[in-house]
């Protein structure tokens, strides 16, 4: 605690009330707020205090008269001491002004006495013991009349509550007066004195026109009536000015609240929702419990605006597709604006329904032939944007690169539409486009769906939310998490069923009754998987495997992971079978492509047949390497059984090439014995 204040100097040393006084000393406060008391002769002067420094203060003197101590009290040092005094002077009494005469200056009438007060003040200057007081009963109250009176100590014993025989004293007691002054007076003289006293009172009343008390009250009433009449307009103007000043003060002090409706309206139009939530929280914390009607009215208007904003934000939250960051922002805005409900869980449920709806709508569009892009445009792509897979020499997997989605978003490439005037073999079949469409959609949207639930379940979605009941929110998250696992299971099951039914002939019949009802009627695609879709199948399988691989890094239930891995394994096996069957058919068709044109090669001559066979073998080896040998992150390695089957089927391809050579060598010599050519590896 700091040292107490000490006043060691004052200037000027005397003055009338209202004199500007400079006070000097030590430890006079650290600031104006630190000075909590300043008195000059027990009269507080804090209202007029001007803080200069810890050694100097300035104030206006009060009404104290005589030698006055100057005491300073601070919060840091407590009550101080003083080594000097200030001499307060009695103010001069200025003459009263005539209210009907104009004046160029304002006279301070605070100390102007009324006429009857002058006499009282003059009399008050004479000590009570020196005044000549007449005996009310007609006798003199000198010492001779009191001879033989009752001693004062005995009278004090008779009157324990106090009393006095002094008529002008406040504790005057008439019995005490009679005992002390008229103890030896006869009863007849006392009665005579009483008649004399009554006569004096009557004469005094007649001289002043009645009782002096009544006369004084009448004079005061007349003065008040005259003053009210004279200053009525001035007082009314002052009252209105005070009211306006008070209103302006309130408007200035609570400007934030009164301008809040307009501020919120402007920020809503600017979509600056962070400012809206901050202003709303501030107003709610400052004025939520107020009983002032004007404040309540403003808050009601603000509540209407906030309710309208909540409804708009809820509608925006239900509009899909949108980004995950946008969803998180809207959820936080709703919670800051006192949304009644669980905005995050409602968003998750809405997104679950939207994902399923998009999958089923895509299935319906492709099966009915109503294939449209995500933007609603039915215009097919130009012919040069569709690169059909070729057959023969130098065909590589890059020929199918447009299905991989490189160069643009997966969603855009998923909407490839074959022109009607192109041959069916020149553009992807409908089942390939359908699988590509739902795979790209799921790979793009399902991670955001899982991340939103993860943020909801861990509580990171609610960081920074001021009006959050953490315990209640945690209980809600734990109760809803099993429901989310059912949602994600339903979505992945639906996707898996659609892919299987698109690739396998009997897949729909093998589904359980519940999954059939959920999938609805299934119209098989009419394209031949081997002939029409085989060339597009490896790239389609690649997209499915990418989708399954992306799911492995998400916090999904083990059942969902197992289902997706099983799908990846099945499509890899299907692709391997299809590649070998197509390669076998292509090799058996090589005799028709042999033109018997001889080309010079090192060590001899050769026809085009070996080159055609080599191209087919290289192509299937590259495809098998990608489909069987290489595994994507999170994808289990292919089984040894499938690898063994692939080797056996590759041996069958060599057998087919042997048949091809036999056909070319002996097709014109049917009458001779066929010589079989064996190829030994």
C-alpha positions in Angstrom: 0.0 0.0 0.0 1.3 3.5 -0.8 2.1 6.2 1.8 -0.8 8.4 2.9 -1.3 11.8 1.3 0.3 14.9 3.0 -0.9 18.5 2.3 1.9 21.0 2.8 0.7 24.1 0.9 -2.4 25.9 -0.3 -2.9 28.9 -2.5 -4.7 31.2 -1.8 -4.8 30.8 2.0 -8.3 32.3 2.4 -11.4 33.0 0.3 -15.1 32.9 -0.1 -17.1 29.8 -1.1 -16.3 28.8 -4.7 -12.7 30.1 -4.6 -10.3 28.2 -6.9 -7.8 26.6 -4.5 -4.5 25.0 -5.5 -3.3 22.3 -3.1 0.3 21.0 -3.0 1.8 18.2 -1.2 3.1 14.6 -1.5 1.3 11.3 -2.5 -1.9 13.1 -3.6 -3.0 10.2 -5.8 -1.9 8.3 -8.8 -4.8 9.6 -10.9 -8.1 11.3 -10.6 -9.8 8.0 -10.1 -7.4 7.2 -7.2 -8.6 10.3 -5.3 -11.7 9.2 -3.4 -12.0 12.1 -0.9 -11.1 15.8 -0.7 -12.5 17.9 2.1 -12.0 21.6 3.2 -13.3 22.0 6.7 -15.4 18.8 6.5 -17.1 20.0 3.2 -16.4 17.6 0.3 -14.8 19.2 -2.8 -14.4 16.0 -4.9 -17.0 17.2 -7.5 -14.9 20.1 -8.6 -11.5 18.3 -8.4 -9.0 18.8 -11.2 -6.1 16.3 -10.9 -2.8 17.7 -12.1 -0.2 15.4 -10.6 0.6 13.4 -7.4 1.9 16.7 -5.9 -0.8 19.2 -7.1 -4.6 19.3 -7.0 -7.0 22.1 -7.9 -10.6 22.4 -6.6 -13.3 24.9 -5.6 -13.7 25.7 -1.9 -17.0 24.8 -0.2 -19.2 26.7 2.3 -17.0 25.9 5.3 -16.2 29.1 7.4 -13.1 29.8 9.5 -9.9 27.9 9.7 -10.3 24.6 7.8 -8.2 21.5 7.5 -7.6 20.2 4.0 -7.8 16.4 4.0 -7.0 14.2 0.9 -8.0 10.5 0.8 -6.8 8.1 -1.9 -7.5 4.4 -2.7 -3.8 3.6 -2.7 -2.7 5.5 0.5 -5.9 6.0 2.6 -6.7 9.2 4.6 -3.9 11.8 4.7 -2.8 14.7 6.9 -2.5 18.4 6.6 0.1 20.9 7.9 -1.7 24.1 6.6 -5.2 25.6 6.9 -7.5 27.5 4.6 -9.5 30.4 6.1 -13.1 30.3 4.8 -14.7 33.7 4.7 -18.4 34.5 5.2 -19.8 35.7 1.8 -21.2 39.2 1.5 -25.0 39.4 1.0 -25.7 41.0 -2.3 -28.9 43.0 -2.6 -32.0 41.3 -3.8 -32.9 41.9 -7.4 -36.3 43.1 -8.6 -37.7 40.2 -10.7 -39.5 42.6 -13.0 -36.3 44.6 -13.9 -34.0 43.2 -16.6 -30.4 42.6 -15.7 -27.3 42.1 -17.9 -25.7 39.6 -15.6 -26.8 36.7 -13.4 -26.6 37.4 -9.7 -26.0 34.5 -7.3 -28.9 34.7 -4.9 -27.9 31.6 -3.0 -26.9 33.7 0.0 -29.5 36.5 -0.2 -31.5 36.5 3.1 -35.2 37.3 3.3 -36.1 40.4 5.4 -37.3 38.5 8.4 -34.1 36.5 8.4 -32.0 39.6 8.9 -33.5 40.3 12.3 -33.0 36.6 13.3 -29.4 36.8 12.1 -28.9 40.0 14.0 -30.4 38.5 17.2 -28.4 35.3 16.7 -25.2 37.4 17.1 -26.1 38.3 20.7 -25.3 35.4 23.2 -28.3 33.9 24.9 -27.0 34.6 28.4 -26.7 38.4 27.5 -30.2 38.9 26.1 -32.8 40.7 28.2 -35.7 38.3 28.5 -39.1 39.5 29.9 -41.0 37.2 32.3 -44.0 35.8 30.4 -46.0 36.0 33.7 -45.3 39.7 34.1 -42.3 39.6 36.6 -38.6 40.1 35.9 -36.4 36.9 35.7 -33.5 38.3 37.7 -31.7 36.8 40.6 -34.0 38.4 43.2 -37.0 36.6 41.8 -35.2 33.3 42.0 -34.2 33.6 45.6 -35.1 30.5 47.4 -35.6 28.6 44.2 -35.0 24.8 43.8 -31.3 23.8 43.4 -30.5 22.8 39.8 -29.2 19.4 40.9 -32.5 18.6 42.5 -34.4 19.7 39.4 -32.2 17.5 37.2 -33.1 14.6 39.4 -36.8 15.4 39.0 -36.5 15.6 35.3 -34.2 12.8 34.1 -35.1 13.4 30.5 -33.6 16.9 30.7 -35.1 20.4 30.7 -34.4 24.0 31.2 -36.0 27.2 32.5 -34.6 29.2 29.6 -37.5 30.2 27.4 -35.3 30.5 24.3 -33.7 27.1 24.8 -34.8 24.1 22.7 -35.3 22.0 25.9 -37.5 24.6 27.7 -39.7 23.0 30.3 -42.6 25.1 31.7 -42.8 23.1 35.0 -39.1 23.4 35.5 -39.5 27.2 34.8 -42.3 27.6 37.4 -40.3 25.6 40.1 -37.1 27.5 39.5 -38.5 31.0 39.0 -41.8 31.2 40.7 -41.4 28.6 43.5 -42.2 31.3 46.2 -44.9 33.1 44.1 -48.4 32.9 45.4 -51.1 31.1 43.5 -53.0 34.4 43.0 -50.0 36.1 41.4 -49.5 33.1 39.1 -53.1 33.3 38.0 -52.7 37.0 37.5 -49.6 36.4 35.4 -51.4 33.8 33.2 -54.1 36.4 32.5 -51.4 38.9 31.6 -49.8 36.4 29.3 -53.0 35.7 27.5 -53.6 39.5 27.1 -50.2 39.9 25.6 -50.8 37.2 23.0 -54.1 38.6 22.0 -52.6 42.1 21.6 -49.8 40.7 19.5 -52.2 38.8 17.3 -54.3 41.9 16.8 -51.3 44.0 15.8 -50.2 41.5 13.1 -53.7 40.7 12.0 -53.7 37.2 13.5 -51.4 34.5 14.7 -47.8 35.1 13.7 -47.5 31.5 12.6 -50.5 31.7 10.3 -49.2 35.0 9.0 -45.8 33.6 8.3 -47.3 30.6 6.5 -49.6 32.9 4.4 -46.6 35.0 3.4 -44.6 31.9 2.4 -47.6 30.6 0.4 -47.9 33.9 -1.4 -44.2 34.0 -2.1 -44.3 30.5 -3.6 -47.4 31.3 -5.7 -45.7 34.5 -7.0 -42.4 32.6 -7.7 -44.2 29.8 -9.5 -46.1 32.3 -11.7 -43.0 34.3 -12.5 -40.7 31.3 -13.3 -43.3 28.9 -14.7 -42.2 29.3 -18.3 -38.5 29.2 -17.4 -39.0 26.1 -15.3 -40.9 24.4 -18.1 -38.2 25.2 -20.6 -35.6 23.9 -18.2 -37.6 20.7 -17.7 -37.8 20.1 -21.4 -34.1 20.9 -21.9 -33.2 18.5 -19.1 -35.4 15.8 -20.7 -33.8 16.4 -24.1 -30.3 16.3 -22.5 -31.1 13.1 -20.7 -32.4 11.6 -23.9 -29.3 12.5 -25.8 -27.1 11.2 -23.1 -28.9 7.8 -23.2 -28.7 7.7 -27.0 -25.0 8.4 -26.8 -24.4 5.9 -24.1 -26.5 3.1 -25.7 -25.8 4.0 -29.3 -24.6 0.4 -29.9 -28.0 -1.0 -29.0 -30.1 1.5 -30.8 -28.1 1.2 -34.0 -27.9 -2.6 -33.8 -31.0 -3.5 -36.0 -29.6 -1.4 -38.9 -26.1 -2.8 -38.4 -27.4 -6.3 -38.5 -29.4 -5.7 -41.6 -26.4 -4.2 -43.4 -24.1 -7.1 -42.4 -26.6 -9.7 -43.4 -26.8 -8.2 -46.9 -23.0 -8.2 -47.0 -23.1 -11.9 -45.7 -20.7 -10.8 -43.0 -22.1 -13.3 -40.5 -19.1 -13.2 -38.1 -19.9 -9.6 -37.3 -23.6 -10.4 -36.9 -23.0 -13.2 -34.4 -20.5 -11.1 -32.4 -22.9 -8.1 -32.2 -25.8 -10.4 -31.2 -23.8 -12.1 -28.5 -22.7 -8.7 -27.1 -26.2 -7.3 -27.0 -27.6 -10.4 -25.4 -24.9 -10.4 -22.7 -25.5 -6.7 -21.9 -29.3 -6.3 -22.1 -30.8 -9.8 -21.9 -32.3 -9.2 -18.4 -33.2 -5.6 -18.8 -36.7 -4.3 -17.8 -36.4 -1.0 -19.7 -39.2 -0.9 -22.2 -37.2 0.9 -25.0 -34.3 -1.6 -24.6 -36.8 -4.5 -24.7 -38.4 -3.2 -27.8 -35.0 -2.9 -29.6 -34.0 -6.4 -28.5 -37.3 -7.8 -29.8 -36.6 -6.3 -33.2 -33.1 -7.8 -33.1 -34.5 -11.2 -32.2 -36.8 -11.0 -35.3 -33.9 -10.3 -37.6 -31.8 -13.1 -36.0 -34.7 -15.6 -36.4 -35.0 -14.7 -40.1 -31.2 -15.1 -40.5 -31.4 -18.5 -38.8 -34.1 -19.7 -41.2 -32.0 -18.5 -44.2 -28.9 -20.2 -42.9 -30.8 -23.5 -42.3 -32.0 -23.4 -45.9 -28.4 -22.7 -47.1 -27.2 -25.7 -45.0 -29.7 -28.0 -46.8 -28.5 -26.9 -50.3 -26.1 -29.5 -51.7 -23.5 -29.9 -53.1 -21.3 -27.5 -51.1 -17.9 -27.5 -49.5 -17.1 -28.9 -46.1 -15.7 -25.6 -44.9 -18.9 -23.8 -45.8 -21.0 -26.4 -43.9 -18.9 -26.0 -40.8 -19.2 -22.2 -40.9 -23.0 -22.3 -41.3 -23.3 -24.8 -38.4 -21.2 -22.5 -36.1 -23.3 -19.4 -37.2 -26.5 -21.3 -36.3 -25.2 -22.3 -32.9 -24.0 -18.8 -32.1 -27.4 -17.5 -33.0 -29.2 -19.8 -30.5 -30.5 -22.3 -33.0 -33.0 -24.6 -31.3 -31.8 -28.0 -32.4 -28.7 -29.9 -33.4 -27.7 -28.2 -36.6 -24.7 -30.4 -37.2 -26.7 -33.7 -37.0 -29.4 -32.3 -39.1 -26.8 -31.5 -41.8 -25.4 -35.0 -41.6 -28.8 -36.5 -42.0 -29.6 -34.2 -44.9 -26.3 -35.1 -46.6 -27.0 -38.8 -46.1 -30.4 -38.6 -47.9 -28.8 -36.5 -50.6 -26.1 -39.0 -51.3 -28.6 -41.9 -51.6 -30.9 -39.8 -53.7 -28.1 -38.9 -56.2 -27.1 -42.6 -56.5 -30.7 -43.7 -57.2 -31.3 -40.8 -59.6 -28.2 -41.7 -61.5 -29.3 -45.3 -61.7 -32.8 -44.3 -63.0 -31.3 -41.9 -65.6 -28.9 -44.5 -67.0 -31.4 -47.4 -67.0 -34.1 -45.4 -68.7 -31.7 -43.7 -71.1 -32.3 -40.2 -69.6 -28.6 -39.5 -69.3 -27.9 -35.9 -68.5 -24.9 -34.1 -67.0 -24.7 -32.7 -63.5 -25.4 -29.2 -64.9 -28.6 -30.5 -66.7 -27.0 -30.1 -70.2 -27.9 -32.9 -72.7 -25.5 -31.7 -75.4 -23.0 -34.5 -76.2 -19.3 -33.8 -76.2 -17.5 -33.2 -79.6 -16.3 -36.2 -81.4 -12.6 -35.3 -80.9 -13.0 -35.4 -77.1 -14.0 -39.1 -77.1 -11.0 -41.3 -77.7 -12.1 -44.9 -78.3 -9.7 -47.8 -77.5 -8.0 -49.2 -80.6 -7.0 -52.7 -81.4 -3.7 -53.7 -82.9 -0.1 -52.4 -82.8 1.1 -49.8 -80.2 -2.1 -49.8 -78.1 -1.4 -48.7 -74.6 -3.3 -47.9 -71.4 -2.9 -44.1 -72.1 -5.5 -44.5 -74.8 -8.1 -44.7 -72.1 -6.8 -41.7 -70.1 -9.9 -39.6 -70.5 -11.7 -41.9 -68.1 -9.2 -41.3 -65.4 -10.3 -37.8 -64.8 -6.8 -36.2 -65.4 -6.9 -32.6 -66.5 -10.2 -31.8 -64.9 -12.4 -32.8 -62.0 -13.6 -36.3 -61.7 -17.2 -35.1 -61.8 -16.8 -33.4 -65.2 -15.2 -36.4 -66.8 -17.8 -38.6 -65.3 -20.4 -36.9 -67.5 -19.0 -38.0 -70.8 -21.9 -38.6 -73.2 -21.5 -40.4 -76.5 -22.9 -38.6 -79.6 -25.8 -40.4 -81.2 -24.2 -40.5 -84.6 -21.1 -42.3 -83.4 -20.7 -46.1 -83.6 -21.3 -47.9 -80.3 -17.7 -49.2 -80.3 -16.3 -45.6 -80.5 -17.6 -44.4 -77.1 -18.1 -45.8 -73.6 -21.1 -48.1 -73.1 -23.8 -47.0 -70.7 -22.9 -49.4 -68.0 -19.3 -48.1 -68.0 -20.5 -44.5 -67.9 -22.9 -45.4 -65.1 -20.2 -47.0 -62.9 -17.8 -44.2 -63.6 -20.5 -41.6 -62.7 -21.4 -43.2 -59.3 -17.7 -44.0 -58.5 -16.5 -40.4 -59.1 -19.5 -39.0 -57.2 -18.9 -41.2 -54.2 -15.1 -40.7 -54.2 -15.7 -36.9 -54.3 -18.5 -36.6 -51.7 -18.1 -39.4 -49.2 -14.9 -38.1 -47.6 -16.5 -34.8 -46.7 -19.5 -36.7 -45.3 -17.2 -38.8 -43.0 -15.1 -35.8 -42.0 -18.2 -33.8 -41.0 -19.3 -36.6 -38.8 -15.7 -37.0 -37.3 -15.7 -33.3 -36.5 -19.1 -33.6 -34.9 -18.2 -36.7 -32.9 -14.9 -35.4 -31.6 -16.3 -31.9 -30.8 -13.8 -30.0 -33.0 -16.8 -28.6 -34.9 -18.0 -26.7 -31.8 -14.7 -25.0 -31.0 -15.2 -21.2 -30.4 -19.0 -21.6 -30.0 -19.9 -19.4 -27.0 -23.4 -20.6 -26.1 -22.7 -24.4 -26.1 -23.8 -26.8 -23.5 -20.8 -29.1 -23.7 -22.2 -32.0 -21.6 -25.5 -32.1 -23.5 -23.7 -31.9 -26.9 -21.3 -34.7 -25.9 -24.2 -37.0 -25.0 -26.0 -36.1 -28.2 -22.8 -37.0 -30.3 -22.3 -40.3 -28.6 -26.0 -41.2 -29.1 -25.9 -40.3 -32.8 -22.6 -42.0 -33.7 -24.1 -45.5 -34.1 -26.7 -44.0 -36.4 -24.0 -42.5 -38.6 -22.3 -45.9 -38.9 -25.7 -47.3 -40.2 -25.9 -44.4 -42.7 -22.4 -45.0 -44.1 -23.1 -48.7 -44.3 -26.2 -48.0 -46.3 -24.4 -45.8 -48.7 -21.5 -48.2 -49.4 -23.9 -51.1 -49.6 -26.0 -49.3 -52.2 -22.9 -48.4 -54.2 -21.5 -51.9 -54.0 -24.9 -53.4 -55.1 -25.1 -51.0 -58.1 -21.6 -51.9 -59.3 -22.1 -55.6 -58.9 -25.4 -55.6 -60.7 -23.8 -53.6 -63.5 -20.9 -56.1 -64.0 -22.4 -59.4 -63.0 -25.5 -61.0 -64.6 -26.9 -62.8 -61.6 -25.8 -60.3 -58.9 -29.3 -58.8 -58.4 -30.9 -62.2 -57.9 -28.3 -63.0 -55.2 -29.1 -59.9 -53.1 -31.1 -60.3 -49.8 -34.7 -59.2 -49.8 -34.0 -56.0 -47.9 -31.2 -54.9 -50.2 -33.4 -55.6 -53.2 -36.2 -53.5 -51.8 -33.7 -50.6 -51.2 -32.2 -50.9 -54.7 -35.6 -51.1 -56.3 -36.3 -52.5 -59.8 -33.1 -53.3 -61.7 -33.1 -53.2 -65.5 -30.0 -55.0 -66.8 -27.8 -53.2 -69.3 -28.2 -54.6 -72.8 -24.5 -54.2 -73.8 -22.4 -57.3 -74.0 -19.8 -57.0 -71.2 -17.1 -58.9 -73.1 -17.5 -57.4 -76.6 -18.9 -53.9 -75.8 -17.4 -53.1 -72.4 -14.2 -55.2 -72.4 -12.0 -52.5 -73.8 -13.2 -49.9 -71.2 -13.2 -52.3 -68.3 -9.6 -51.9 -67.1 -9.9 -48.2 -66.7 -13.3 -48.6 -65.0 -11.8 -51.1 -62.6 -9.0 -48.6 -61.9 -11.5 -46.0 -60.8 -13.3 -48.4 -58.6 -10.1 -49.4 -56.9 -9.1 -45.8 -56.4 -12.5 -45.2 -54.7 -12.1 -48.2 -52.5 -8.5 -47.1 -51.6 -9.7 -43.6 -50.7 -12.2 -45.2 -48.3 -9.4 -47.0 -46.4 -8.1 -43.7 -44.9 -11.5 -42.7 -43.5 -12.8 -43.5 -40.0 -15.3 -46.1 -41.2 -16.7 -49.2 -39.5 -14.8 -52.4 -40.1 -17.8 -53.9 -42.0 -17.7 -51.1 -44.5 -13.9 -51.6 -45.0 -14.4 -55.3 -45.5 -17.2 -54.8 -48.0 -15.2 -52.3 -50.1 -12.1 -54.5 -50.1 -14.2 -57.5 -51.3 -15.6 -55.4 -54.1 -12.1 -54.4 -55.2 -11.0 -58.0 -55.2 -14.0 -59.2 -57.2 -13.6 -56.5 -59.9 -9.9 -57.3 -60.2 -10.7 -60.9 -60.8 -13.5 -60.0 -63.2 -11.1 -57.8 -65.2 -8.5 -60.5 -65.3 -11.0 -63.0 -66.7 -12.3 -60.5 -69.3 -8.8 -59.5 -70.5 -7.8 -63.2 -71.1 -11.0 -64.0 -72.9 -10.7 -61.0 -75.1 -7.0 -61.7 -75.8 -7.9 -65.3 -76.7 -10.6 -64.2 -79.1 -8.2 -61.6 -80.7 -5.5 -64.3 -81.1 -7.9 -66.7 -82.8 -8.9 -63.9 -85.2 -5.3 -63.2 -86.3 -5.4 -65.5 -89.4 -8.0 -63.1 -90.9 -5.6 -60.2 -90.4 -2.6 -61.9 -92.0 -1.8 -60.2 -95.3 1.3 -62.4 -96.1 3.4 -59.3 -96.9 7.0 -60.2 -96.2 9.1 -57.7 -94.2 12.8 -57.8 -94.0 14.1 -58.5 -90.6 17.6 -59.2 -89.2 18.3 -62.8 -90.0 15.5 -63.3 -92.5 12.0 -62.2 -93.4 8.8 -62.1 -91.4 5.1 -61.4 -92.0 2.8 -59.2 -89.8 1.5 -62.2 -87.8 4.2 -62.4 -85.1 4.1 -58.6 -84.6 0.3 -58.7 -84.1 0.7 -61.5 -81.6 3.5 -59.7 -79.8 1.3 -56.5 -79.4 -1.5 -58.5 -77.9 0.8 -60.2 -75.4 2.5 -56.9 -74.4 -0.9 -55.3 -74.0 -2.3 -58.0 -71.7 0.9 -58.1 -69.7 0.7 -54.4 -69.0 -3.0 -54.6 -68.1 -2.4 -57.6 -65.8 0.5 -55.9 -64.1 -1.8 -53.0 -63.2 -4.8 -55.1 -62.3 -3.3 -58.0 -60.5 0.3 -57.4 -59.5 0.2 -53.8 -58.3 -1.9 -53.0 -55.2 -3.1 -49.5 -54.2 -2.6 -48.1 -50.7 -5.0 -49.9 -48.2 -5.8 -52.6 -50.8 -4.9 -56.2 -49.9 -2.6 -58.1 -52.2 -4.1 -60.4 -54.8 -4.2 -64.1 -53.8 -1.8 -66.7 -55.0 -4.7 -68.6 -56.5 -5.5 -65.8 -58.9 -1.8 -65.5 -59.9 -1.7 -69.2 -60.6 -4.9 -69.0 -62.7 -3.4 -66.1 -64.7 -0.3 -68.2 -65.5 -2.5 -71.1 -66.7 -4.6 -68.8 -68.9 -1.4 -67.3 -70.4 -0.4 -70.8 -71.4 -3.8 -71.1 -73.0 -3.0 -68.0 -75.1 0.1 -69.8 -76.4 -2.1 -72.7 -77.3 -4.5 -70.4 -79.2 -1.5 -69.0 -81.1 -0.5 -72.5 -82.0 -4.0 -73.1 -83.4 -3.7 -69.9 -85.4 -0.4 -71.0 -87.0 -1.9 -74.4 -87.8 -4.9 -72.8 -89.4 -2.7 -70.6 -91.6 -0.2 -73.4 -92.5 -2.7 -76.1 -93.5 -5.9 -74.3 -94.4 -5.4 -75.1 -98.2 -4.3 -78.7 -97.6 -7.3 -80.2 -96.0 -6.7 -83.6 -97.8 -3.4 -84.1 -96.0 -2.8 -85.0 -92.5 -2.6 -82.0 -90.2 0.7 -81.4 -88.6 0.4 -79.8 -85.3 3.0 -77.3 -84.4 4.0 -77.2 -80.7 5.4 -74.1 -79.2 7.7 -74.9 -76.3 8.6 -72.1 -73.9 
